Amino acid sequence: MRNRLISLGTLAGLIAAIIAGCGSQPAAPTPPPAAAGKLNLDDWESIVAAAQGQTLNWYMWGGSESINRFVDEFYGVPLAERYGITLNRVPIADTVDAVNQVLSEKEAGTDPGAVDIIWINGENFLSLKQAGMLLPDWSRRLPNARLVDWDNPALAFDFGEPVEGYESPWSSAQFQLIYDSARMGEAGLPRSYARLLEWAKANPGRFTYIAPGPGAFQGTRFVKGALFELSGDAAQWVSHDQARWERWSPALWAYLNALKPYLWRQGETYPRDENELHSLFANGEVDFSITQAIAGAGPLIAEGLVPATARAFVFDDYMIGDVNYVAIPRNAPNKAAALVLANLILEPELQAAQILPEHGFGLGYAIDVTRVTDPAQLAALEAAQSRLGAAATPAADLAGALVGDAAGAYQRLVEDGWREHVLIGTGQ
């Protein structure tokens, strides 16, 4: 599996082939300057000096030509011009390939290795963390780390595993709903799962959601959001607790079964994927669809999948988001250059650039925009947000509603439990 964030919807449908980019083989390790000694993160200028002249081997999923281009242009160019660092993007078919490279180096006692930095999250992060092969205690000490809300569980936990300074955020995606502004006004939108049930009762047949299950994470995510609201706290679900699940899951099935009679076709059938739900929405059969994109309904409008009057919105809370990160192996040959890149990624101007679909990335912020005080940086963020247009959910709404996903063990519990307690009798 490639990085989980890529596989989970925002960029689903991109081919998983290796695209040749600025480099397909790792460059030979760059010997550190003799005078550099051990890197001192409390002296950032010494890090920048040590990085001068290094070639940075960035192992990352290479299946999207547009993302590769974004990385080369928005990171490769400033790394070279401002820091004298040569970016060698090493495209891989699956992030686990980079993980296996590092683990094989550990087994062979190879230090320095070949990998300087990895685009990573989820179980791939956990594998390297458990193996003791990630550089510790660095991400919160970057100069731009002050712009990151490390207290937010959505960012402090990577699919239930504490980040603990082993990786630094790059971008995000977040569950949102889509409505048609030509059919309903913003004031009438339900802003919670409780309000959604009331809305569905008042508008029978006008709402549905994707059937949870493998390959349909959006449906699973919708159901987990309901679990968070019913239990009153998302943070408690970042670690697996079977007793907690047994306490709250009956309330979850009760809620979904209360909603079921008021769904499209009375819940006798459910959309199997995002595209089917978009089609129902575009045809006027239901009043809501979904997206994970920071650009909201904009990309779907551009593709002709939803009406031009479609708009994205979020509930007031419990809208699950993902963060994907970069991590530095413990045996990275060019750690200074890797640290410079991780810090560069968090610069507000580059965070602004990455949310724009025309730049080929189109994912959300890893920084908390409310922590940015520099006028020029604020202007860049505001300009990027304004270019997303009315079809996008306001950044402040996204930030206010963001919660992290539950621990991985709940994925199967939710999907299997939904089939047993909700789907039975629907004929699917």
Helices and strands as residue ranges (DSSP letters): H 4-7, H 44-51, E 55-61, H 65-71, I 72-76, H 77-83, E 86-92, H 95-108, E 117-120, H 123-130, G 139-141, G 143-147, H 153-156, E 157-158, E 161-162, E 167-174, E 176-180, G 186-188, H 193-202, H 217-231, G 235-238, H 242-259, G 260-262, G 264-267, H 274-282, E 289-291, H 298-302, E 310-313, E 319-327, H 335-345, H 348-354, G 357-359, G 369-371, H 375-388, H 395-401, E 402-404, H 409-418, I 419-423
